[in-house]
Amino acid sequence: MNGHPVNATASIYPTTTHDVTNQSGAFVGINVYDNDAILRAAVEREGAGWVHERASRMGAHAADPEVQDHSHLANKHGPVLKTHDRFGNRIDFVEFHPSYHALMKLAFGSGVQSLAWTAGRPGGHVGRAALSYLWNQVESGIGCPTGMAYSSVPTLRVVPEIDKVFTSKVLAEDYDLRPIHVGQKTAATIGMALTEKQGGSDLRANATRAVAVNGGGFGGEYRLTGHKWFCSAPMSDAFLTLAQTDKGPSLFFVPRSLPDGLRNRFFIQRLKNKAGNKSNASSEIEYDDTYAILIGEEGRGIRGAMEMAHLTRLDFAIGSAGLMRWALNLTLHHTYNRRTFQRVLAEQPLMRNVLADLCLESEAATMLAFRLGKHIDEAATSEKHKLLERIVTPFAKFWNCKRAPIFVAEALECHGGNGFIEEQPMPRIYREAPLNGIWEGTGNMICLDVMRAIEREPETVDALLAELGSAKGADLRYDRFVARLADDIADVADRQVRMRQIVVGMATAYEAMLFLQHSTHEAADAFIASRLDGLANRAFGSLPRSTNFEAIVERSRLA
């Protein structure tokens, strides 16, 4: 090169091109509970201030580099099915990466599955919701086993024999991965297997059959034969499942091990290759003369499944809000630690609008989910909360789950190309975001559930409108919106066609009420201006220019 010799052992490129500058770095070393004023206020307001210390411990895990590494590895090295051992014996075993077990131990050891039932004080569901919200800032795949265990407890308690053996093990703040009889374990997990390939959400189309042994009946023995299209967490110690008897779909308890310690006839056919939720094993299973115990009455299984679904729907409303908050935390961290066009990215006018809009959406989802938790906590002793729990549960689940994917997509875009790289957490969150909208009822199924409440339990609508009326007079735009909503609900013409519009209206009005009552004037004004003046599709970053962007963002930004 120009007559000069080249040192073959040295790089011909200047080393300065490899200096790393203007990168935001990892979001680590911050407690996502202690520093989240919106979350702490919601938990306190809805009756679980006693959980602050425990939640603080969980909040430290989300931004712990070691925990983040476990989340990455558990998804990168997903579960593997081992149907047989090396000698040819059928074992139906799912092998997980050690990071998966580390996360399971952390979640179950922290009471994410159990606190609602073990708190021993009012506000148990809200306190447990705080842990679940925070856990969704760690690893959502583990949220499937914790959520199923949480929602199963009232059902386990129905049959004394099941309650005696299993409930205390499910509530234990421990994790025991050994595939042995539950009596020998320190802790247990519970899975579910409800849907079949020919029916999906139409559970009455299930074809799995149950045959009674020695007369069957409540708490009696049955043998199941059939195929389940989705079985979540197939290494669980027992499963709640549906099968047909002569009286219709019935709810059954299927342990993995029989009373004599031998393994039940529970065959894992394959694991699902899913778009996301990679750390969690989802499977197809086969029942073939499989031992089971009837829970409740024959023919009443769908009702029993829906009672569990109310709790899991709370968990998905909470989980989606937590996932959105995690995406927001990462986005605020990135945009405040990245410069573009000689300015901090978060200070660019368009980006300020987008960030403020995301902050509003996250706060709305958080307030809605935790208020639902309060309704569930108080439903047993308050007719008002019982009615509100019935109608708020489905629309909160619907709306938070619907907003999460578009929210995460916008948050990812704020990261630019870095957000699309698999070494970053955003792609994992992006793939996770749509799933909660599918679990425990897709959007249309949820809207039909709201319609059933309107038509069969009109007192729930009265309770909802009375609750929305508690903020009347605070903002004329809000008052007009609620009045239009009441007219839409009362209109019987083409109601099913309009149910999504009605459900979105219910959820948005409820969020606006919570903003007026519990947020700042700047946030409430911006939310109402951008959400209540028509519900047409709108891009994030469409807040009016009068918005106090800085005040809204600073309210959500972790110190």
Secondary structure, DSSP 8 states (H G I E B T S, - for coil): -TT----TTS-SS-GGGG---S------S--TTTT-HHHHHHHHHTT-GGGHHHHHHHHHHHT-HHHHHHHHHHHHS--EEEEE-TTS-EEEEEE--HHHHHHHHHHHHTTTTTHHHHS-SS-HHHHHHHHHHHHTTT-HHHHHHHHHHHHHHHHHTTSHHHIIIIIHHHHSS------S-GGG-S---EEEE---TTTTT-GGG---EEEESTT--TT-EEEEEEEEEEEESTTSSEEEEEEEETTEEEEEEEESB-TTS-B-SEEEEEE---SS-TTS-EEEEEEEEEEEEEES-TT-HHHHHHHHHHHHHHHHHHHHHHHHHHHHHHHHHHHHS-EETTEEGGGSHHHHHHHHHHHHHHHHHHHHHHHHHHHHHHTTT-HHHHHHHHHHHHHHHHHHHHHHHHHHHHHHHHTGGGGGSTTSSHHHHHHHTTGGGTTTS-HHHHHHHHHHHHHH-HHHHHHHHHHHGGGTTS-HHHHHHHHHHHHHHH--TTTTTTHHHHHHHHHHHHHHHHHHHHS-HHHHHHHHHHHTS------TT---TTS-HHHHHHHHS--
